[in-house]
């Protein structure tokens, strides 16, 4: 059965309301940016008015968790004294490219968002964090910050900072600990960053896409923002589509666009599909029939058994082996554990081992029960959600692919394991191994 | 006011004292790390729980007084 059979009867309508963020892609410096978007709105007499706007707009975080942005800003602003703003552009998900695209093509929109958020929560300092290995990007962002300084557009200083490239280093408590001079590893909470973060000050950590949306809301208002998307999940979002699609890449969609429409936007299936990975490596596999009509919102994908995460969609061809794909990713997640919490340190390698045994050698030692048991043993037992993510991915594999599991259980590896790996994993050379 | 047990998983290195001193609420997993069988501490066990928390070599067992939400 091909995925094309599941394409909606109605053709893709031209979505005049998107792109929004990506409409501004076109290069040029600060002058060009201001011509395109208009000047940065001043803070006025009540800078915290922006929080009301963002709350009314219903903007939620685009980094994966989907927390209401206004509420987060309010809890930071409620703290006494100066605060800190951290823009998280350290895209830890190997299958996500959206933050990199924003930072390389629309740096001033992100920087606008940082400045506006910093003024709204009365921050004395802001940081823009990207992977330390991205030297060219770091240099360009430094130049962009300098351009704004020269133009007097830096009411709150913004420091561009390279952080370690480990998967768990882009977790918000890891970034806070790193900016405080420690290793980029998650910390135990409380305190949460909004209570006590960088330098002990209340710290607002937002994904860079979230801040770019904020910069547009400040200019164009609440009803403009809500004109796209659903009343319960307004606005647009960036998605990274990869795997067996004809035109992989970063797309901007209205919230609530179905997963099937997203695949068609990316040129449609390049070969018959069996499943979509939704939400990245902390996400879930969904059989293509279940995924196709699911709306791309946190609630919509969750109801279908999926996850929105940071908008990652990977199309798995029918000829690929989902068990081998998952085993490789869980192995990678095990290697990327910060190694601080026992259940994650010991549990993830064991989980990866059980998945690999099932994928490549069959179920000789009751691997299926072992996978389920290990998923339960690691879940909610770490300081961060790293073990929970790996457990969720492993569980969804057993749930979404009962026929494959059955085959491997009795007959061992399938033909699919000989295909080249589909889900992207960083090469050892490009991978940062340091936590500092 | 209710009391809840919580483990700081970063501080915990699996000594297992908690399971020795508070077997009613703590079991050890296959690697020797504590699994809380019930996060809420019944009042009669509170003094045992306090003793277990104090005996933890890395002070990783926490007793939180809670009135509101808890993860």
Boltz contact constraints between the chains, C-beta under 6 A:
constraints:
  - contact:
      token1: [A, 188]
      token2: [B, 8]
      max_distance: 6.0
  - contact:
      token1: [A, 188]
      token2: [B, 10]
      max_distance: 6.0
  - contact:
      token1: [A, 340]
      token2: [B, 10]
      max_distance: 6.0
  - contact:
      token1: [A, 341]
      token2: [B, 9]
      max_distance: 6.0
  - contact:
      token1: [A, 341]
      token2: [B, 10]
      max_distance: 6.0
  - contact:
      token1: [A, 342]
      token2: [B, 14]
      max_distance: 6.0
  - contact:
      token1: [A, 342]
      token2: [B, 31]
      max_distance: 6.0
  - contact:
      token1: [A, 342]
      token2: [B, 33]
      max_distance: 6.0
  - contact:
      token1: [A, 343]
      token2: [B, 33]
      max_distance: 6.0
  - contact:
      token1: [A, 346]
      token2: [B, 31]
      max_distance: 6.0
  - contact:
      token1: [A, 377]
      token2: [B, 29]
      max_distance: 6.0
  - contact:
      token1: [A, 382]
      token2: [B, 9]
      max_distance: 6.0
  - contact:
      token1: [A, 383]
      token2: [B, 9]
      max_distance: 6.0
  - contact:
      token1: [A, 383]
      token2: [B, 10]
      max_distance: 6.0
